[in-house]
Amino acid sequence: MTLLSLPVPPEVLLLLTLAAFLAGAIDSIAGGGGLLALPAILLAGAPPVTALATNKVQGMFGTASAALHYARAGLVEPRTQTLPALLALVAGGAGALLASRLPADTIRAALPVLLIAVALYFALKKGLGDDDRHERLRAPAFNATAVPGLAFYDGVLGPGTGSFYMMAFVTLRGMGLLRATAHTKLLNFASNIGSMAVFALVASPWWLVGLSMGAAQFAGAQVGSRLAVRVGARVIRPLLVVTSVALALRLLWQAWSG
């Protein structure tokens, strides 16, 4: 099979691009786009490692699209985020490289609990909006701990990374939901690049599928990020709750059925 050969029928590719568009829209607002995209690639017949690699290829376009729109809206300043983005890129690549050596089953078992905790926090915490609040952790300490830690996890497994970044920015950096979303997408994009580069070397992505889905992800992320900028916390907060719970339930079902 050549790099640009099509491993699925055209009608399946069409369904995958539709799933990617929806995933891009959801992910640009609240994270969790992998909840749609990765299972869709697996259902199309991709082996697990190929599915992970292809998902990184297409996901990179969605996070890039959202990060670009948020930067243009003035919600994140890329020049001040160069260091954390580089840390996320390197840590994401390291996570992908070392994925096979980590106790992935233990991490997967803890994920549903963590995601439900994220959902409960955003559902029950009063006063969460788009206004910034007091920060508990200054930027240097945050960049040295939370940024590479979450990016490393993104390279190893990935589900829920956006939700975890959001919670870190809100609880530790004191950001409002809209600014937290903007910063999340930038770092998510960086860790996607790092992990995708490694997966491209150690796996065999479906390049044509990934690029086609990536174009749809880019368009969906533009729609989602524009909606988020327009209405802010009113749409971000409920979507965070829904996507976190949905991803937790899917992981529980996957563990139970497996």
BELRA-V485528 format. One record per pair of residues at least 4 apart in sequence whose C-alpha atoms are under 8 Angstrom apart, sorted by the first residue. I is the first residue (numbers start at 1). J is the second residue. Records with the same first field share a line. If there is no record, write none. Layout:
# BELRA-V485528
I = J  J
This chain:
# BELRA-V485528
1 = 5
3 = 206  207  208
4 = 206  207  208
5 = 208
6 = 206  208  209
7 = 206  209
8 = 12  13  44
9 = 13
10 = 14
11 = 15
12 = 16  44
13 = 17  209
14 = 18
15 = 19
16 = 20  37  40  41  209  213
17 = 21  212  213  216  217
18 = 22  213  216
19 = 23  36  37  40
20 = 24  36  37  58  213  214  216  217  220
21 = 25  213  216  217  218  219  220  221
22 = 26  33  36  217  220
23 = 27  32  33  34  35  36  37  217  220
24 = 28  33  59  62  63  216  217  218  219  220  221  224
25 = 29  33  217  219  220  221  222  223  224  225
26 = 30  31  32  33  221  224  239
27 = 31  32  33  34  62  63  162  221  224
28 = 62  63  66  181  185  221  222  224  225
29 = 181  224  225  228  235  236  239
30 = 162  163  181  236  237  239  240  243
31 = 160  161  162  163  240  243
32 = 36  159  160  161  162  163  243  244  247
33 = 37
34 = 38  39  55  59  159
35 = 39  159  246  247
36 = 40
37 = 41  55
38 = 42  51  52  55
39 = 43
40 = 44
41 = 45  46  51  54  55
42 = 46  47  48  51
46 = 50  51
47 = 51
48 = 52
49 = 53  203  204
50 = 54  203  204  205  206
51 = 55  205  206
52 = 56
53 = 57  196  199  200  203  204  205  206
54 = 58  205  206  207  209  210
55 = 59  210
56 = 60  192  193  195  196
57 = 61  196  205  207  210  211  214
58 = 62  210  211  212  213  214  215  217
59 = 63  192  214  217
60 = 64  189  192  193  214
61 = 65  214  215  217  218
62 = 66  214  217  218  219  220  221
63 = 67  185  186  188  189  218  221
64 = 68  185  186  189  218
65 = 69  218  219  221  222
66 = 70  182  185  218  221  222  224  225
67 = 71  182  183  185  186  189
68 = 72
69 = 73  222  225  226
70 = 74  75  76  182  225  229
71 = 75  76  77  78  182
73 = 229
75 = 178  179  182  183
76 = 179  182  183
77 = 81
78 = 82
81 = 85
82 = 86
83 = 87
84 = 88  143  147  148  187
85 = 89  186  187  190  191
86 = 90  190
87 = 91  143  147  148
88 = 92  147  148  150  151  152  187  188  190  191  194
89 = 93  151  187  190  191  192  193  194  195
90 = 94  148  191  194
91 = 95  148  149  151  152  155  191  194
92 = 96  148  151  152  153  154  155  156  190  191  192  193  194  195
93 = 97  152  155  191  193  194  195  196  197  198
94 = 98  152  155  194  195
95 = 99  151  152  153  154  155  156  195
96 = 152  155  156  195  198  199
97 = 155  156  195  198  199
98 = 102  156
99 = 104  155  156  157
100 = 104
103 = 107
104 = 108  156  157
105 = 109
106 = 110
107 = 111
108 = 112  251
109 = 113  255
110 = 114
111 = 115  248  251
112 = 116  247  248  249  251  252
113 = 117  248
114 = 118
115 = 119  160  163  164  244  245  247  248
116 = 120  244  245  248
117 = 121
118 = 122  163  164  167  241  244
119 = 123  240  241  242  244  245
120 = 124  125  241
121 = 125
122 = 128  237  240  241
123 = 237  238  241
128 = 176  177  233
129 = 176  177  232  233
130 = 175  176  177  178  179  232  233
131 = 175  176  177
132 = 174  175  176
133 = 174  175  176
134 = 173  174
135 = 171  172  173  174  175
136 = 171  172  173  174
137 = 141  142  172  173
138 = 142  173
139 = 143  173
140 = 144
141 = 145
142 = 146  147  172  173
143 = 147  148
144 = 148
145 = 149
146 = 150  168
147 = 151  187
148 = 152
149 = 153
150 = 154  161  164  165
151 = 155  161  187  188  191
152 = 156  191
153 = 157  158  161
154 = 158  159  161  191  192  195
155 = 191  192  194  195
159 = 247
160 = 164  244  247
161 = 165  188
162 = 166  184  185  188
163 = 167  240  244
164 = 168
165 = 169  184
166 = 170  177  180  181  184
167 = 171  172
168 = 172  173
169 = 173  174  175  180  184
170 = 174  175  176  177  180
171 = 175
175 = 179  180
176 = 180
177 = 181  232  233  236  237
178 = 182  228  229  232  233  236
179 = 183
180 = 184
181 = 185
182 = 186
183 = 187
184 = 188
185 = 189
186 = 190
187 = 191
188 = 192
189 = 193
190 = 194
191 = 195
192 = 196
193 = 197
194 = 198
195 = 199
196 = 200
197 = 201
198 = 202
199 = 203  204  205
200 = 204  205
205 = 210
206 = 210
207 = 211
208 = 212
209 = 213
210 = 214
211 = 215
212 = 216
213 = 217
214 = 218
215 = 219
216 = 220
217 = 221
218 = 222
219 = 223
220 = 224
221 = 225
222 = 226
223 = 227
224 = 228
225 = 229
226 = 230
227 = 231  232
228 = 232  233  235  236
231 = 235
232 = 236
233 = 237
234 = 238
235 = 239
236 = 240
237 = 241
238 = 242
239 = 243
240 = 244
241 = 245
242 = 246
243 = 247
244 = 248
245 = 249
246 = 250
247 = 251
248 = 252
249 = 253
250 = 254
251 = 255
252 = 256
253 = 257
254 = 258
